Amino acid sequence: MQRTIQLGQVQPSVLSNAERTVKNWRCELSVNVAAWMATRNEWFSAFTGEEVTNKHVLLAHLYMVALVGALLLAGWLEGGAL
């Protein structure tokens, strides 16, 4: 005889605790990431002489990765000739 157990029947308190824990972690992570993004990046601020946040640094790196990707794609479309 085969028995099937549905998730709603197996200790709902454990499932609700797990769900609550995941929601708390998500909230903490989003708050920590938002705070980190708004934090002043000391090295780039000193290097440029302006107020630079971690968000600006991250965006600059993403733009550079996109630029290199576009250059690689253009080179591939041209047949790889230098």
C-alpha positions in Angstrom: 0.0 0.0 0.0 1.4 3.3 -1.0 1.1 6.3 1.3 1.2 9.9 0.1 1.8 12.9 2.3 1.1 16.4 1.2 3.3 19.2 2.4 0.4 21.0 4.1 -0.2 17.9 6.3 3.4 17.6 7.5 4.1 19.8 10.5 2.8 23.2 9.2 4.6 24.9 12.0 8.0 23.8 10.6 7.0 25.1 7.1 5.8 28.4 8.5 9.0 28.8 10.5 11.1 28.2 7.4 9.0 30.6 5.4 9.4 33.3 8.1 13.2 32.7 8.3 13.6 33.1 4.5 11.5 36.3 4.6 13.7 37.7 7.4 16.9 36.8 5.5 15.6 38.4 2.4 14.7 41.6 4.2 18.1 41.7 6.0 19.9 41.1 2.7 18.0 43.8 0.9 18.7 46.3 3.7 22.4 45.4 3.8 22.8 45.6 0.1 21.0 48.9 -0.1 23.3 50.3 2.7 26.4 48.9 1.0 25.4 50.5 -2.3 25.0 53.9 -0.6 28.3 53.7 1.2 31.1 55.9 0.0 34.0 54.1 -1.7 37.1 55.5 -0.2 39.6 54.4 -2.8 37.7 55.7 -5.8 36.7 58.8 -4.0 40.4 59.6 -3.2 41.4 58.6 -6.8 38.9 60.8 -8.6 38.6 63.6 -6.0 34.8 63.4 -6.0 32.2 61.6 -3.9 31.9 58.1 -5.3 29.6 55.4 -3.9 29.8 51.7 -4.3 26.8 51.9 -6.6 28.8 54.1 -9.0 31.8 51.8 -8.9 29.6 48.7 -9.6 27.8 50.4 -12.5 31.1 51.6 -14.0 32.4 48.0 -13.8 29.2 46.7 -15.4 29.5 49.2 -18.2 33.0 48.2 -18.9 32.1 44.5 -19.0 29.3 45.4 -21.5 31.8 47.5 -23.6 34.3 44.6 -23.7 31.4 42.2 -24.6 30.3 44.5 -27.5 33.9 44.7 -28.7 34.3 41.0 -28.6 31.0 40.6 -30.5 32.0 43.1 -33.1 35.4 41.3 -33.6 33.6 38.0 -33.9 31.2 39.4 -36.5 34.1 40.7 -38.5 35.6 37.3 -38.7 38.2 37.8 -36.0 40.6 39.8 -38.2 42.8 42.3 -36.4 
